[in-house]
């Protein structure tokens, strides 16, 4: 009929001899390669070192400030409690 679809014909594949062994292949897999890391330039190394020094200095400053505030709070507390007892 006019509106009925027709399936295409499939091509005939050549017969394969079934000998139990896979067919010989002349291709071989590519050798595995290690990923190449980009070379570190002296500018990048210097930037990382300077950043580390700055961050370490900031951490040390925060630690010193926290210790000094804690000591000041203890001194004020002891002064205030001694004053209330009198």
FIVO-109326 format. One record per atom (N, C-alpha, C): residue number from 0; atom name; y, z, x. Coordinates in steps of 0.2 Angstrom, whole numbers, plus 2048, in hexadecimal, padded with zeros to 3 digits. Example, Ala and Ser with C-alpha at 12.3 -4.5 7.8 and 13.67 -1.06 7.14 Angstrom:
2
<rec pos="0" site="N" v="7E4" w="827" u="842"/>
<rec pos="0" site="CA" v="7EA" w="827" u="83E"/>
<rec pos="0" site="C" v="7F0" w="827" u="842"/>
<rec pos="1" site="N" v="7F5" w="823" u="840"/>
<rec pos="1" site="CA" v="7FB" w="824" u="844"/>
<rec pos="1" site="C" v="800" w="827" u="840"/>
***
This chain:
86
<rec pos="0" site="N" v="7FA" w="800" u="804"/>
<rec pos="0" site="CA" v="800" w="800" u="800"/>
<rec pos="0" site="C" v="806" w="800" u="804"/>
<rec pos="1" site="N" v="80C" w="800" u="801"/>
<rec pos="1" site="CA" v="812" w="7FF" u="805"/>
<rec pos="1" site="C" v="814" w="806" u="807"/>
<rec pos="2" site="N" v="814" w="80C" u="804"/>
<rec pos="2" site="CA" v="816" w="812" u="806"/>
<rec pos="2" site="C" v="811" w="816" u="809"/>
<rec pos="3" site="N" v="80B" w="814" u="80A"/>
<rec pos="3" site="CA" v="806" w="818" u="80D"/>
<rec pos="3" site="C" v="806" w="818" u="815"/>
<rec pos="4" site="N" v="807" w="81E" u="818"/>
<rec pos="4" site="CA" v="808" w="81D" u="820"/>
<rec pos="4" site="C" v="801" w="81B" u="823"/>
<rec pos="5" site="N" v="801" w="818" u="828"/>
<rec pos="5" site="CA" v="7FB" w="816" u="82C"/>
<rec pos="5" site="C" v="7FB" w="81A" u="833"/>
<rec pos="6" site="N" v="7F5" w="81C" u="835"/>
<rec pos="6" site="CA" v="7F5" w="820" u="83B"/>
<rec pos="6" site="C" v="7F4" w="81A" u="841"/>
<rec pos="7" site="N" v="7F7" w="81B" u="846"/>
<rec pos="7" site="CA" v="7F6" w="816" u="84C"/>
<rec pos="7" site="C" v="7EF" w="817" u="84F"/>
<rec pos="8" site="N" v="7ED" w="812" u="851"/>
<rec pos="8" site="CA" v="7E6" w="812" u="854"/>
<rec pos="8" site="C" v="7E7" w="815" u="85B"/>
<rec pos="9" site="N" v="7E2" w="819" u="85D"/>
<rec pos="9" site="CA" v="7E1" w="81C" u="863"/>
<rec pos="9" site="C" v="7DE" w="817" u="868"/>
<rec pos="10" site="N" v="7E1" w="817" u="86F"/>
<rec pos="10" site="CA" v="7DE" w="813" u="874"/>
<rec pos="10" site="C" v="7D7" w="816" u="876"/>
<rec pos="11" site="N" v="7D2" w="812" u="878"/>
<rec pos="11" site="CA" v="7CC" w="814" u="87A"/>
<rec pos="11" site="C" v="7CC" w="816" u="881"/>
<rec pos="12" site="N" v="7CA" w="81C" u="883"/>
<rec pos="12" site="CA" v="7CA" w="81E" u="88A"/>
<rec pos="12" site="C" v="7C4" w="81C" u="88D"/>
<rec pos="13" site="N" v="7C4" w="81B" u="894"/>
<rec pos="13" site="CA" v="7BE" w="819" u="898"/>
<rec pos="13" site="C" v="7B9" w="81E" u="898"/>
<rec pos="14" site="N" v="7B3" w="81D" u="898"/>
<rec pos="14" site="CA" v="7AE" w="822" u="898"/>
<rec pos="14" site="C" v="7AE" w="825" u="89F"/>
<rec pos="15" site="N" v="7AD" w="82C" u="89F"/>
<rec pos="15" site="CA" v="7AD" w="830" u="8A5"/>
<rec pos="15" site="C" v="7A6" w="832" u="8A6"/>
<rec pos="16" site="N" v="7A4" w="831" u="8AD"/>
<rec pos="16" site="CA" v="79D" w="833" u="8AE"/>
<rec pos="16" site="C" v="79D" w="83B" u="8AF"/>
<rec pos="17" site="N" v="798" w="83E" u="8AB"/>
<rec pos="17" site="CA" v="798" w="845" u="8AB"/>
<rec pos="17" site="C" v="792" w="847" u="8B0"/>
<rec pos="18" site="N" v="794" w="849" u="8B6"/>
<rec pos="18" site="CA" v="78F" w="84A" u="8BB"/>
<rec pos="18" site="C" v="78F" w="852" u="8BD"/>
<rec pos="19" site="N" v="794" w="856" u="8B9"/>
<rec pos="19" site="CA" v="794" w="85D" u="8BA"/>
<rec pos="19" site="C" v="799" w="85F" u="8C0"/>
<rec pos="20" site="N" v="79B" w="85B" u="8C4"/>
<rec pos="20" site="CA" v="7A0" w="85C" u="8C9"/>
<rec pos="20" site="C" v="7A7" w="859" u="8C7"/>
<rec pos="21" site="N" v="7AC" w="85D" u="8C8"/>
<rec pos="21" site="CA" v="7B3" w="85A" u="8C7"/>
<rec pos="21" site="C" v="7B4" w="854" u="8CB"/>
<rec pos="22" site="N" v="7B8" w="850" u="8C9"/>
<rec pos="22" site="CA" v="7BA" w="84A" u="8CD"/>
<rec pos="22" site="C" v="7BE" w="84C" u="8D3"/>
<rec pos="23" site="N" v="7BC" w="848" u="8D8"/>
<rec pos="23" site="CA" v="7C0" w="849" u="8DF"/>
<rec pos="23" site="C" v="7C7" w="848" u="8DE"/>
<rec pos="24" site="N" v="7CB" w="84C" u="8E1"/>
<rec pos="24" site="CA" v="7D2" w="84B" u="8E0"/>
<rec pos="24" site="C" v="7D5" w="84B" u="8E8"/>
<rec pos="25" site="N" v="7D9" w="846" u="8E9"/>
<rec pos="25" site="CA" v="7DC" w="845" u="8F0"/>
<rec pos="25" site="C" v="7E2" w="849" u="8F1"/>
<rec pos="26" site="N" v="7E5" w="84C" u="8EB"/>
<rec pos="26" site="CA" v="7EB" w="850" u="8EC"/>
<rec pos="26" site="C" v="7E9" w="857" u="8EE"/>
<rec pos="27" site="N" v="7EE" w="85A" u="8F1"/>
<rec pos="27" site="CA" v="7ED" w="861" u="8F3"/>
<rec pos="27" site="C" v="7F3" w="865" u="8F1"/>
<rec pos="28" site="N" v="7F3" w="86C" u="8F0"/>
<rec pos="28" site="CA" v="7F8" w="86F" u="8EE"/>
<rec pos="28" site="C" v="7FD" w="870" u="8F3"/>
<rec pos="29" site="N" v="804" w="871" u="8F2"/>
<rec pos="29" site="CA" v="809" w="872" u="8F7"/>
<rec pos="29" site="C" v="808" w="879" u="8FA"/>
<rec pos="30" site="N" v="809" w="879" u="900"/>
<rec pos="30" site="CA" v="809" w="880" u="903"/>
<rec pos="30" site="C" v="80E" w="885" u="900"/>
<rec pos="31" site="N" v="80C" w="88B" u="900"/>
<rec pos="31" site="CA" v="811" w="890" u="8FD"/>
<rec pos="31" site="C" v="816" w="892" u="902"/>
<rec pos="32" site="N" v="81C" w="892" u="900"/>
<rec pos="32" site="CA" v="822" w="893" u="904"/>
<rec pos="32" site="C" v="825" w="89A" u="903"/>
<rec pos="33" site="N" v="827" w="89D" u="908"/>
<rec pos="33" site="CA" v="82B" w="8A4" u="907"/>
<rec pos="33" site="C" v="832" w="8A2" u="905"/>
<rec pos="34" site="N" v="835" w="8A6" u="900"/>
<rec pos="34" site="CA" v="83C" w="8A5" u="8FE"/>
<rec pos="34" site="C" v="840" w="8A6" u="904"/>
<rec pos="35" site="N" v="845" w="8A2" u="905"/>
<rec pos="35" site="CA" v="84A" w="8A3" u="90B"/>
<rec pos="35" site="C" v="850" w="8A7" u="908"/>
<rec pos="36" site="N" v="851" w="8AC" u="90C"/>
<rec pos="36" site="CA" v="857" w="8B1" u="90B"/>
<rec pos="36" site="C" v="85D" w="8AE" u="90E"/>
<rec pos="37" site="N" v="862" w="8AE" u="90A"/>
<rec pos="37" site="CA" v="869" w="8AC" u="90D"/>
<rec pos="37" site="C" v="86B" w="8B0" u="913"/>
<rec pos="38" site="N" v="86D" w="8AC" u="918"/>
<rec pos="38" site="CA" v="86F" w="8B0" u="91E"/>
<rec pos="38" site="C" v="875" w="8B4" u="91D"/>
<rec pos="39" site="N" v="875" w="8BA" u="91F"/>
<rec pos="39" site="CA" v="87B" w="8BF" u="91E"/>
<rec pos="39" site="C" v="880" w="8BD" u="923"/>
<rec pos="40" site="N" v="886" w="8BC" u="921"/>
<rec pos="40" site="CA" v="88C" w="8BB" u="926"/>
<rec pos="40" site="C" v="88F" w="8C1" u="928"/>
<rec pos="41" site="N" v="893" w="8C1" u="92D"/>
<rec pos="41" site="CA" v="896" w="8C7" u="930"/>
<rec pos="41" site="C" v="89B" w="8CA" u="92B"/>
<rec pos="42" site="N" v="89E" w="8C6" u="927"/>
<rec pos="42" site="CA" v="8A3" w="8C8" u="922"/>
<rec pos="42" site="C" v="8A0" w="8CC" u="91D"/>
<rec pos="43" site="N" v="89A" w="8C9" u="91A"/>
<rec pos="43" site="CA" v="897" w="8CD" u="915"/>
<rec pos="43" site="C" v="894" w="8D4" u="917"/>
<rec pos="44" site="N" v="892" w="8D4" u="91D"/>
<rec pos="44" site="CA" v="88F" w="8DA" u="920"/>
<rec pos="44" site="C" v="895" w="8DF" u="921"/>
<rec pos="45" site="N" v="89B" w="8DD" u="923"/>
<rec pos="45" site="CA" v="8A0" w="8E1" u="924"/>
<rec pos="45" site="C" v="8A3" w="8E4" u="91D"/>
<rec pos="46" site="N" v="8A3" w="8DF" u="918"/>
<rec pos="46" site="CA" v="8A5" w="8E1" u="912"/>
<rec pos="46" site="C" v="8A1" w="8E7" u="90F"/>
<rec pos="47" site="N" v="89A" w="8E6" u="910"/>
<rec pos="47" site="CA" v="895" w="8EB" u="90D"/>
<rec pos="47" site="C" v="896" w="8F2" u="911"/>
<rec pos="48" site="N" v="897" w="8F1" u="918"/>
<rec pos="48" site="CA" v="898" w="8F8" u="91B"/>
<rec pos="48" site="C" v="89F" w="8FB" u="919"/>
<rec pos="49" site="N" v="8A4" w="8F7" u="919"/>
<rec pos="49" site="CA" v="8AB" w="8FA" u="917"/>
<rec pos="49" site="C" v="8AA" w="8FD" u="910"/>
<rec pos="50" site="N" v="8A7" w="8FA" u="90B"/>
<rec pos="50" site="CA" v="8A6" w="8FC" u="904"/>
<rec pos="50" site="C" v="8A2" w="903" u="905"/>
<rec pos="51" site="N" v="89D" w="903" u="909"/>
<rec pos="51" site="CA" v="899" w="909" u="909"/>
<rec pos="51" site="C" v="89D" w="90F" u="90C"/>
<rec pos="52" site="N" v="8A1" w="90E" u="911"/>
<rec pos="52" site="CA" v="8A5" w="913" u="914"/>
<rec pos="52" site="C" v="8AA" w="916" u="90F"/>
<rec pos="53" site="N" v="8AD" w="911" u="90B"/>
<rec pos="53" site="CA" v="8B2" w="913" u="906"/>
<rec pos="53" site="C" v="8AF" w="917" u="901"/>
<rec pos="54" site="N" v="8A9" w="915" u="8FE"/>
<rec pos="54" site="CA" v="8A6" w="919" u="8F9"/>
<rec pos="54" site="C" v="8A4" w="920" u="8FC"/>
<rec pos="55" site="N" v="8A1" w="920" u="902"/>
<rec pos="55" site="CA" v="89F" w="926" u="905"/>
<rec pos="55" site="C" v="8A5" w="92B" u="905"/>
<rec pos="56" site="N" v="8AB" w="928" u="907"/>
<rec pos="56" site="CA" v="8B1" w="92C" u="908"/>
<rec pos="56" site="C" v="8B3" w="92F" u="901"/>
<rec pos="57" site="N" v="8B3" w="92B" u="8FC"/>
<rec pos="57" site="CA" v="8B5" w="92D" u="8F5"/>
<rec pos="57" site="C" v="8B0" w="933" u="8F3"/>
<rec pos="58" site="N" v="8AA" w="932" u="8F4"/>
<rec pos="58" site="CA" v="8A5" w="937" u="8F2"/>
<rec pos="58" site="C" v="8A6" w="93E" u="8F6"/>
<rec pos="59" site="N" v="8A8" w="93D" u="8FC"/>
<rec pos="59" site="CA" v="8A9" w="943" u="900"/>
<rec pos="59" site="C" v="8B0" w="947" u="8FD"/>
<rec pos="60" site="N" v="8B5" w="943" u="8FC"/>
<rec pos="60" site="CA" v="8BB" w="945" u="8F9"/>
<rec pos="60" site="C" v="8BA" w="949" u="8F2"/>
<rec pos="61" site="N" v="8B6" w="946" u="8EE"/>
<rec pos="61" site="CA" v="8B4" w="949" u="8E8"/>
<rec pos="61" site="C" v="8B0" w="950" u="8E9"/>
<rec pos="62" site="N" v="8AC" w="950" u="8ED"/>
<rec pos="62" site="CA" v="8A8" w="956" u="8EF"/>
<rec pos="62" site="C" v="8AC" w="95B" u="8F1"/>
<rec pos="63" site="N" v="8B1" w="95A" u="8F6"/>
<rec pos="63" site="CA" v="8B5" w="95F" u="8F9"/>
<rec pos="63" site="C" v="8BA" w="961" u="8F3"/>
<rec pos="64" site="N" v="8BD" w="95D" u="8EF"/>
<rec pos="64" site="CA" v="8C1" w="95F" u="8EA"/>
<rec pos="64" site="C" v="8BD" w="964" u="8E5"/>
<rec pos="65" site="N" v="8B7" w="962" u="8E3"/>
<rec pos="65" site="CA" v="8B3" w="966" u="8DF"/>
<rec pos="65" site="C" v="8B2" w="96D" u="8E2"/>
<rec pos="66" site="N" v="8B0" w="96D" u="8E8"/>
<rec pos="66" site="CA" v="8AF" w="974" u="8EB"/>
<rec pos="66" site="C" v="8B5" w="978" u="8EB"/>
<rec pos="67" site="N" v="8BB" w="975" u="8ED"/>
<rec pos="67" site="CA" v="8C1" w="979" u="8ED"/>
<rec pos="67" site="C" v="8C3" w="97B" u="8E6"/>
<rec pos="68" site="N" v="8C2" w="977" u="8E1"/>
<rec pos="68" site="CA" v="8C4" w="97A" u="8DA"/>
<rec pos="68" site="C" v="8BF" w="980" u="8D8"/>
<rec pos="69" site="N" v="8B9" w="97F" u="8DA"/>
<rec pos="69" site="CA" v="8B4" w="985" u="8D9"/>
<rec pos="69" site="C" v="8B6" w="98B" u="8DC"/>
<rec pos="70" site="N" v="8B8" w="98B" u="8E3"/>
<rec pos="70" site="CA" v="8BA" w="990" u="8E6"/>
<rec pos="70" site="C" v="8C1" w="993" u="8E3"/>
<rec pos="71" site="N" v="8C5" w="98F" u="8E2"/>
<rec pos="71" site="CA" v="8CC" w="992" u="8DE"/>
<rec pos="71" site="C" v="8CA" w="995" u="8D8"/>
<rec pos="72" site="N" v="8C5" w="992" u="8D4"/>
<rec pos="72" site="CA" v="8C4" w="995" u="8CE"/>
<rec pos="72" site="C" v="8C0" w="99C" u="8CF"/>
<rec pos="73" site="N" v="8BC" w="99D" u="8D4"/>
<rec pos="73" site="CA" v="8B9" w="9A3" u="8D5"/>
<rec pos="73" site="C" v="8BE" w="9A9" u="8D7"/>
<rec pos="74" site="N" v="8C3" w="9A6" u="8DB"/>
<rec pos="74" site="CA" v="8C8" w="9AB" u="8DE"/>
<rec pos="74" site="C" v="8CD" w="9AD" u="8D8"/>
<rec pos="75" site="N" v="8CF" w="9A9" u="8D4"/>
<rec pos="75" site="CA" v="8D3" w="9AB" u="8CE"/>
<rec pos="75" site="C" v="8CF" w="9AF" u="8C9"/>
<rec pos="76" site="N" v="8C8" w="9AE" u="8C8"/>
<rec pos="76" site="CA" v="8C4" w="9B2" u="8C4"/>
<rec pos="76" site="C" v="8C4" w="9B9" u="8C7"/>
<rec pos="77" site="N" v="8C3" w="9BA" u="8CD"/>
<rec pos="77" site="CA" v="8C2" w="9C0" u="8D0"/>
<rec pos="77" site="C" v="8C9" w="9C4" u="8D0"/>
<rec pos="78" site="N" v="8CE" w="9C0" u="8D1"/>
<rec pos="78" site="CA" v="8D5" w="9C4" u="8D0"/>
<rec pos="78" site="C" v="8D6" w="9C6" u="8C9"/>
<rec pos="79" site="N" v="8D4" w="9C2" u="8C4"/>
<rec pos="79" site="CA" v="8D6" w="9C4" u="8BD"/>
<rec pos="79" site="C" v="8D1" w="9CA" u="8BB"/>
<rec pos="80" site="N" v="8CB" w="9CA" u="8BD"/>
<rec pos="80" site="CA" v="8C7" w="9CF" u="8BB"/>
<rec pos="80" site="C" v="8C9" w="9D6" u="8BE"/>
<rec pos="81" site="N" v="8CB" w="9D5" u="8C4"/>
<rec pos="81" site="CA" v="8CD" w="9DB" u="8C8"/>
<rec pos="81" site="C" v="8D4" w="9DE" u="8C5"/>
<rec pos="82" site="N" v="8D8" w="9D9" u="8C2"/>
<rec pos="82" site="CA" v="8DE" w="9DC" u="8BF"/>
<rec pos="82" site="C" v="8DD" w="9DF" u="8B8"/>
<rec pos="83" site="N" v="8D8" w="9DD" u="8B5"/>
<rec pos="83" site="CA" v="8D6" w="9DF" u="8AE"/>
<rec pos="83" site="C" v="8D3" w="9E6" u="8AF"/>
<rec pos="84" site="N" v="8D0" w="9E8" u="8B4"/>
<rec pos="84" site="CA" v="8CD" w="9EE" u="8B5"/>
<rec pos="84" site="C" v="8D2" w="9F4" u="8B7"/>
<rec pos="85" site="N" v="8D8" w="9F2" u="8B9"/>
<rec pos="85" site="CA" v="8DD" w="9F7" u="8BB"/>
<rec pos="85" site="C" v="8E0" w="9F9" u="8B5"/>
***
